[in-house]
Amino acid sequence: MIKITAKSIVKAGAREEFIATARELVENSRAEAGNVSYHLYEDIDDPNILTFIEEWKDQAAVDVHADSEHFQRIIPLLSDMTEEAIEISLYREVL
């Protein structure tokens, strides 16, 4: 299993548009082979910090996801709504 976090600090006034745009990414990603879970969360202390938390079967599934049409189209749109680059971290289970 591979878990991914993708943290975004959303520009003031862009939160609702970010969430609306992210909805398509979440729905399409959940339908991909190899996806275990795919959710968008907001920071408890700052609602403009939004983080995708994803779980994938293996690296091959992550690679297919990164090459998908919806990912390639939507990520640039989301990036335009953030204060800085989206912070992405990948994890694999050790225990």
FIFIMAR-998793 format. One line per 10 residues: number of its first residue (from 1); for each residue x, y, z of N, C-alpha, C. Coordinates in Angstrom, 1 decimal, padded with zeros to 4 digits. Layout:
// FIFIMAR-998793
NUM) X:Y:Z:X:Y:Z:X:Y:Z | ...
***
This chain:
// FIFIMAR-998793
1) 000.8:-001.2:000.0:000.0:000.0:000.0:000.9:001.2:000.0 | 000.4:002.2:-000.7:001.1:003.5:-000.7:000.0:004.6:-000.3 | 000.4:005.4:000.6:-000.4:006.6:001.0:000.2:007.8:000.5 | -000.6:008.8:000.1:-000.1:010.0:-000.4:-000.9:011.1:000.3 | -000.2:012.2:000.7:-000.8:013.4:001.2:-000.4:014.5:000.2 | -001.4:015.3:-000.1:-001.1:016.5:-001.0:-001.8:017.7:-000.3 | -001.0:018.5:000.3:-001.4:019.6:001.1:-001.4:020.9:000.3 | -002.5:021.7:000.3:-002.6:022.9:-000.4:-003.0:024.0:000.6 | -002.4:025.2:000.4:-002.8:026.4:001.1:-003.6:027.2:000.1 | -004.9:027.2:000.2:-005.7:027.8:-000.8:-005.8:029.4:-000.7
11) -005.7:030.0:-001.8:-005.8:031.5:-001.8:-007.1:032.0:-001.2 | -007.0:033.1:-000.5:-008.2:033.7:000.0:-009.3:033.9:-001.0 | -010.5:033.5:-000.7:-011.6:033.6:-001.7:-011.7:032.5:-002.7 | -010.8:031.6:-002.7:-010.8:030.5:-003.7:-011.2:029.1:-003.2 | -011.5:029.1:-001.9:-011.8:027.8:-001.2:-012.9:027.0:-001.9 | -014.0:027.7:-002.1:-015.2:027.0:-002.7:-015.0:026.5:-004.1 | -014.3:027.3:-004.9:-013.9:026.9:-006.2:-013.0:025.7:-006.2 | -012.0:025.8:-005.3:-011.0:024.7:-005.1:-011.8:023.4:-004.8 | -012.7:023.4:-003.9:-013.4:022.2:-003.5:-014.3:021.7:-004.6 | -015.0:022.6:-005.3:-015.8:022.2:-006.5:-015.0:021.6:-007.6
21) -013.8:022.1:-007.8:-012.9:021.5:-008.8:-012.3:020.2:-008.4 | -012.0:020.1:-007.1:-011.5:018.9:-006.5:-012.5:017.7:-006.5 | -013.7:018.1:-006.5:-014.8:017.0:-006.5:-014.6:016.1:-007.7 | -014.4:016.6:-008.9:-014.3:015.8:-010.0:-013.0:014.9:-009.9 | -011.9:015.5:-009.4:-010.7:014.7:-009.2:-010.9:013.5:-008.3 | -011.6:013.8:-007.2:-011.9:012.8:-006.1:-012.7:011.7:-006.7 | -013.8:012.1:-007.4:-014.8:011.1:-007.9:-014.1:010.2:-009.0 | -013.4:010.8:-009.9:-012.7:010.0:-010.9:-011.6:009.1:-010.4 | -010.8:009.7:-009.4:-009.7:008.9:-008.8:-010.3:007.7:-008.0 | -011.4:007.8:-007.4:-011.9:006.7:-006.6:-012.3:005.6:-007.6
31) -012.7:005.9:-008.8:-013.1:004.9:-009.8:-011.9:004.2:-010.4 | -010.7:004.6:-010.2:-009.5:004.0:-010.8:-009.2:002.7:-010.2 | -008.7:001.8:-011.1:-008.2:000.5:-010.6:-007.0:000.7:-009.7 | -007.0:000.1:-008.5:-005.8:000.3:-007.6:-006.1:001.3:-006.6 | -007.1:002.1:-006.7:-007.4:003.1:-005.6:-008.1:002.4:-004.5 | -007.6:002.6:-003.3:-008.2:002.1:-002.0:-009.1:003.2:-001.4 | -008.6:004.4:-001.3:-009.4:005.5:-000.8:-008.8:006.8:-001.3 | -009.7:007.9:-001.4:-009.3:009.2:-001.9:-010.2:010.2:-001.3 | -009.7:011.1:-000.4:-010.5:012.0:000.3:-009.8:013.4:000.4 | -010.6:014.4:000.5:-010.1:015.8:000.7:-010.5:016.2:002.1
41) -009.6:016.7:002.9:-009.8:017.1:004.3:-009.4:018.5:004.5 | -010.1:019.2:005.4:-009.7:020.6:005.8:-009.0:020.6:007.1 | -008.0:021.4:007.3:-007.3:021.6:008.6:-008.3:022.1:009.6 | -008.2:021.6:010.8:-009.1:022.0:011.9:-009.0:023.4:012.3 | -007.7:023.9:012.2:-007.5:025.3:012.6:-007.5:026.3:011.5 | -007.4:025.9:010.3:-007.4:026.8:009.1:-008.1:026.2:007.9 | -009.3:026.6:007.7:-010.1:025.9:006.6:-009.6:026.2:005.2 | -008.6:027.1:005.1:-007.9:027.3:003.8:-006.8:026.3:003.5 | -006.5:025.4:004.5:-005.5:024.4:004.3:-006.3:023.1:004.0 | -006.2:022.6:002.8:-006.9:021.5:002.3:-005.9:020.4:001.9
51) -006.2:019.2:002.3:-005.2:018.1:002.1:-005.9:016.9:001.5 | -005.5:016.4:000.4:-005.9:015.1:-000.1:-005.2:014.0:000.6 | -005.9:013.0:001.0:-005.2:011.8:001.6:-005.7:010.6:000.8 | -004.7:010.0:000.1:-005.0:008.9:-000.8:-004.4:007.6:-000.4 | -005.0:006.5:-000.8:-004.4:005.2:-000.6:-004.5:004.4:-001.8 | -003.4:003.9:-002.3:-003.3:003.1:-003.5:-002.7:001.8:-003.3 | -003.1:000.8:-004.1:-002.7:-000.6:-004.0:-001.2:-000.7:-004.1 | -000.6:000.0:-005.1:000.9:-000.1:-005.3:001.3:001.0:-006.2 | 002.6:001.1:-006.4:003.2:002.2:-007.2:002.7:002.2:-008.6 | 002.4:001.1:-009.2:001.9:001.1:-010.5:000.6:001.8:-010.6
61) -000.3:001.6:-009.6:-001.6:002.3:-009.6:-001.4:003.8:-009.4 | -000.4:004.2:-008.6:-000.1:005.7:-008.5:000.4:006.2:-009.8 | 001.2:005.5:-010.5:001.7:005.9:-011.8:000.6:006.1:-012.8 | -000.3:005.2:-012.9:-001.5:005.3:-013.8:-002.3:006.5:-013.4 | -002.5:006.7:-012.1:-003.3:007.9:-011.7:-002.6:009.2:-012.1 | -001.3:009.3:-011.9:-000.6:010.5:-012.3:-000.6:010.8:-013.8 | -000.8:009.7:-014.6:-000.9:009.9:-016.0:-002.3:010.1:-016.5 | -003.3:009.9:-015.7:-004.7:010.0:-016.1:-005.1:011.3:-016.6 | -006.1:011.3:-017.5:-006.5:012.6:-018.1:-007.0:013.6:-017.1 | -007.9:013.0:-016.1:-008.4:013.9:-015.1:-007.4:014.5:-014.2
71) -006.4:013.8:-013.8:-005.3:014.3:-013.0:-004.5:015.4:-013.8 | -004.1:015.1:-015.0:-003.3:016.0:-015.8:-004.1:017.3:-016.0 | -005.4:017.2:-016.1:-006.2:018.4:-016.4:-006.5:019.2:-015.2 | -006.8:018.5:-014.1:-007.3:019.2:-012.9:-006.2:019.7:-012.0 | -005.1:019.0:-011.8:-004.1:019.5:-010.9:-003.6:020.9:-011.3 | -003.4:021.3:-012.5:-003.0:022.6:-012.8:-004.0:023.7:-012.4 | -005.3:023.3:-012.6:-006.4:024.2:-012.1:-006.3:024.4:-010.6 | -006.1:023.4:-009.9:-006.0:023.5:-008.4:-004.8:024.3:-008.0 | -003.7:024.0:-008.7:-002.4:024.7:-008.4:-002.6:026.2:-008.5 | -003.4:026.6:-009.5:-003.6:028.1:-009.7:-004.3:028.7:-008.6
81) -005.0:027.9:-007.7:-005.8:028.5:-006.6:-005.0:028.4:-005.3 | -003.7:028.0:-005.3:-003.0:027.9:-004.1:-002.0:029.0:-003.9 | -001.6:029.2:-002.7:-000.6:030.3:-002.3:000.8:029.8:-002.7 | 001.0:028.5:-002.7:002.4:028.0:-003.0:002.2:026.6:-003.6 | 003.3:026.0:-004.0:003.2:024.7:-004.6:002.5:023.7:-003.6 | 001.8:022.8:-004.2:001.1:021.7:-003.4:002.2:020.8:-002.8 | 002.1:020.6:-001.5:003.2:019.8:-000.8:002.7:018.3:-000.9 | 003.5:017.5:-001.6:003.1:016.1:-001.8:004.1:015.2:-001.0 | 003.6:014.3:-000.3:004.4:013.3:000.4:003.8:011.9:000.2 | 004.7:010.9:-000.1:004.4:009.5:-000.3:004.9:008.7:000.9
91) 004.0:007.7:001.3:004.4:006.9:002.4:004.1:005.4:002.1 | 004.9:004.6:002.6:004.6:003.1:002.6:004.5:002.6:004.0 | 003.7:001.6:004.2:003.5:001.0:005.5:004.8:000.3:006.0 | 005.1:000.5:007.2:006.3:-000.3:007.8:005.9:-001.2:008.9 | 004.8:-000.9:009.6:004.3:-001.8:010.6:002.8:-002.0:010.5
***
